[in-house]
Amino acid sequence: MNERIIRLEHAFELEEQYEAMHFEMLRRKFFPRQIIYLSRLINAMYRVTPKTAYRLTMLLLSVSIKRRLRPEDSAFYAKGRREVLFLGKRPFHMYSFGKGPEVYLIHGWASAGYRWKQYVEVLVERGYKAIVVDAPGHGTSPGRLMSIPEYISALQLVFQQRRKMHAVISHSIGAMCSVIALSQCKVDRPFRIALLSTFNACQTLLEKFSMCIGIGDQVIRGVSEWIPEYAGKDLAYFSVTKHLSNLPCQSMLVYDRDDRIVPSSEVIDILNTYPDIRYHPTFGLGHNLKNQQVTGKVLDFIT
C-alpha cells in the first residue's frame, strides 16, 4: 500500500476546537510569562511606531530557552573534542566524536547537541566522525538569543569547515536552517541529509509562534513585509522547498502524525515538491521523534 498517497489524502490538520489548547501548551513549554506580557505591549506599540513593534517581535521570537545540563549531558560532551567558532563576536560550540567520514548533527530551537547521544554512539561504532553543534544560546554555547538568520549563518560557518562531509542529520528548525545554509555554501560533493520534524517555510514558523505569544494579526503581517529590511531576503527565501533542489544530496524526511509543533501542511508541501524524497511517517511519537526505531531508520539511511 502506498504510504505517500495515504498521507496526502489525509492532511492531518489540527482541529479548530483544539487550537486554543494547542497554543496554550506551546506558551507553557517555550515562552516565559514575561514574554506574553511584552506581546501586549508590542500590540499597543504597533499603533504608534510599527517598526519598533516589528523589532521587538523578532527579539521575542529569538529568545533561547536553555535547560540546565544534567550530569549525563555533561558526560556526553566531555567525551567529545570541543571547538569554539565565532558568529561575529559571539562564540558557539561544536563537538566531534570518533574518526572517519563526517556526519553533522543539527538540533532545533530550545534543544541542544545532547539530544543526539544515541546517534553519536552508533555513528562512532560504525566508523564515522559525528560532529554535534550547539547553536548560539543553546546547550553549552553562551548567550540567550538566536534568530533564524543567525542560525543559518552559524551553520554556514560549520559547513564551510567540512573536509569529508558524508551526511547531515537535522531536527525541526535546525533542519530548515541546515538546508538553507548548505545551499548558500554551494556544496558540490554528494551527501545525504535526514530532515526530522522539519518546518518547510519560515512564514509558517513566524505566524505560528507570533500567534502563540499573542502578537496581533496586523503586526504579524507587518513583520512579514518588513523581513527583507531585517534579514536582507524576502520571507519566501527561507524555506526547504526553495533550496533543497540546489543540493547534490539524497534526502530522507521523517514526520509524526501527532506532531503538535509542525503542521502537516508543511510536510505535504515538501512531499509535493520533491516526490522522490524518502519519506518515513510515524505515529504517536510527537515532535521530538525520540525512538529507537526512528534512530535505526535514520542511521541506516545515513550510513
SVG drawing of the C-alpha trace seen along z (x, -y; Angstrom):
<svg xmlns="http://www.w3.org/2000/svg" viewBox="-14 -57 54 59">
<polyline fill="none" stroke="black" stroke-width="0.4" points="0.0,0.0 1.4,-3.4 2.1,-5.4 2.6,-8.6 -0.9,-8.5 -2.5,-7.8 -0.5,-10.7 -1.5,-13.2 -5.2,-12.2 -5.4,-12.7 -3.8,-16.1 -3.7,-15.8 -4.6,-19.4 -5.1,-20.4 -8.9,-20.7 -10.1,-24.2 -11.6,-23.2 -8.2,-22.2 -6.3,-25.3 -6.6,-27.4 -5.5,-24.5 -2.6,-23.8 -1.3,-27.4 -1.5,-27.3 0.6,-24.2 3.2,-25.9 3.2,-29.0 3.9,-27.0 6.6,-24.9 8.6,-27.5 7.8,-31.0 8.4,-32.6 5.3,-34.5 7.2,-37.8 7.2,-37.3 3.4,-37.1 3.2,-40.4 5.6,-42.0 3.4,-40.8 0.6,-43.0 3.0,-46.0 4.0,-45.2 0.4,-45.2 -0.1,-48.6 3.2,-50.0 2.3,-49.0 -0.2,-51.8 2.4,-54.4 5.7,-53.0 5.3,-49.9 8.9,-49.2 9.7,-49.2 6.9,-46.6 8.4,-44.5 11.9,-44.6 10.6,-43.6 8.5,-40.8 11.7,-39.3 13.6,-39.8 11.0,-37.8 11.0,-35.1 14.8,-34.9 14.9,-34.2 16.7,-30.9 15.1,-28.5 18.0,-26.8 17.7,-23.8 20.2,-23.2 22.6,-20.4 22.1,-17.1 25.1,-15.1 24.6,-12.6 24.6,-15.6 27.8,-16.9 29.3,-13.4 28.3,-13.2 30.0,-16.5 33.1,-15.5 33.7,-12.6 34.0,-14.9 36.6,-17.3 35.2,-20.8 35.9,-23.5 34.8,-27.2 33.5,-29.1 32.5,-32.7 29.5,-34.3 30.8,-37.8 31.9,-38.2 29.5,-35.5 31.1,-32.1 29.3,-28.8 30.5,-25.3 31.0,-22.2 31.9,-18.8 33.4,-15.9 33.4,-12.2 35.3,-9.4 37.1,-9.3 36.0,-8.8 33.6,-10.4 31.8,-13.3 28.2,-13.3 26.8,-16.6 24.0,-16.6 22.0,-19.8 19.4,-20.4 16.3,-22.6 15.2,-25.6 15.1,-25.2 17.2,-22.0 20.9,-21.2 23.5,-18.8 23.0,-16.3 19.7,-15.2 21.9,-13.2 23.6,-11.0 22.2,-7.7 23.0,-8.7 26.6,-9.6 27.3,-6.2 26.2,-4.3 27.9,-6.5 31.2,-6.2 30.8,-2.4 30.2,-2.3 33.4,-4.2 32.1,-7.8 33.1,-11.1 30.0,-12.6 30.0,-16.4 27.5,-17.9 26.6,-21.6 25.4,-23.6 23.8,-26.7 24.4,-30.1 22.5,-30.5 21.8,-26.7 23.4,-23.9 26.9,-24.8 27.1,-27.8 26.8,-31.1 24.1,-33.7 20.3,-34.0 19.3,-35.0 19.4,-33.3 17.4,-34.3 16.7,-32.2 19.2,-34.2 21.8,-33.9 21.4,-30.1 21.8,-29.9 24.9,-32.0 26.3,-29.9 25.7,-26.7 27.4,-28.2 30.5,-28.6 30.1,-24.9 29.6,-23.5 32.4,-25.7 34.9,-23.8 33.8,-20.4 36.5,-18.2 34.9,-14.8 31.2,-15.6 29.2,-12.4 25.8,-13.4 23.7,-15.7 21.0,-14.7 18.8,-17.6 15.7,-18.3 12.9,-20.9 14.1,-24.5 17.6,-23.1 16.6,-21.1 15.2,-24.1 18.3,-26.2 20.6,-23.4 19.1,-23.1 19.4,-26.9 22.9,-27.1 24.1,-24.2 22.6,-25.8 24.3,-29.1 27.6,-27.2 27.2,-25.8 28.1,-22.2 29.2,-20.4 30.0,-16.8 27.2,-14.3 26.0,-13.7 22.9,-12.5 20.5,-14.5 17.8,-13.4 15.2,-16.0 13.3,-15.2 10.1,-17.1 11.1,-20.0 9.2,-23.1 9.2,-23.9 8.7,-27.7 9.8,-30.4 6.5,-32.1 4.6,-29.3 7.1,-29.5 6.7,-33.2 2.9,-33.1 2.5,-30.2 4.8,-31.4 3.7,-35.0 0.1,-34.0 1.2,-31.7 2.6,-34.6 -0.4,-36.8 1.0,-39.1 -1.8,-40.6 -2.6,-39.7 -1.7,-43.3 1.7,-43.1 2.4,-39.7 1.5,-40.9 3.7,-44.0 6.6,-41.9 6.3,-39.6 6.6,-42.6 9.5,-44.1 11.6,-40.9 13.8,-42.0 14.9,-45.0 15.7,-42.8 17.2,-39.8 18.2,-41.0 16.0,-38.5 12.2,-38.1 10.5,-35.8 9.8,-33.3 13.6,-32.8 13.6,-31.0 12.2,-27.6 13.2,-24.0 11.4,-23.7 13.3,-26.7 16.7,-25.3 16.7,-21.5 17.0,-21.2 20.3,-23.1 21.9,-20.3 23.6,-17.3 22.1,-15.0 19.8,-12.1 17.1,-13.1 15.0,-11.5 12.0,-13.1 10.6,-11.8 7.3,-13.2 4.9,-12.1 1.1,-12.2 1.0,-13.6 3.5,-16.4 1.9,-19.5 4.7,-21.8 5.0,-21.4 1.7,-21.5 1.2,-18.6 0.7,-21.1 4.5,-21.9 5.4,-18.3 2.9,-17.9 4.4,-20.9 7.8,-19.2 6.4,-15.9 4.6,-17.5 7.6,-19.5 10.1,-16.5 8.1,-13.3 11.3,-11.2 12.3,-12.1 12.5,-9.1 9.5,-9.6 9.1,-7.8 5.8,-8.6 5.4,-7.7 2.5,-7.8 2.4,-8.6 6.0,-9.9 5.3,-13.6 7.7,-16.3 10.9,-15.0 10.9,-11.6 12.9,-10.1 12.5,-6.4 15.0,-3.5 13.2,-2.5 13.4,-6.1 17.1,-6.3 17.7,-3.0 15.9,-4.0 17.7,-7.3 21.2,-5.8 20.6,-3.0 19.8,-5.6 22.8,-7.8 25.4,-5.1"/>
</svg>
